[in-house]
């Protein structure tokens, strides 16, 4: 008589389960959610701008005519503060004198075509040293600031 070999009994623990285990998927999803929440605030970029207050056309023209101080920078360097010639040595003192009683410390710098970058940069540095808070550069084709 031949003896048959007995098959081992299959345990329930080692049997294949047909259900999907979603625990690892939930873990991955939560990790991705946390990463997005941490990284997202760092991706925001912005720019600080100063928006002028809304004014009527008449009051804007009056303020522009009265408050615009333009520093013309020419080659050599030559400087003119509202068309009044100023030497390089007395430029800072003249700017201080003009802005002494003004509440708005805004100066517009207009460089000529022949002026070098270094000459315009020096004029801006002198203006900042004289206490000017805002220095604006006038573009070449701008009709905003009229020469007086």
HELIX and SHEET records of a PDB file:
HELIX    1   1 UNK A   23  UNK A   43  1                                  21    
HELIX    2   2 UNK A   57  UNK A   67  1                                  11    
HELIX    3   3 UNK A   91  UNK A   99  1                                   9    
HELIX    4   4 UNK A  117  UNK A  129  1                                  13    
SHEET    1   A 5 UNK A  84  UNK A  86  0                                        
SHEET    2   A 5 UNK A  78  UNK A  81 -1                                        
SHEET    3   A 5 UNK A  70  UNK A  74 -1                                        
SHEET    4   A 5 UNK A 106  UNK A 111  1                                        
SHEET    5   A 5 UNK A 134  UNK A 137  1                                        
END                                                                             
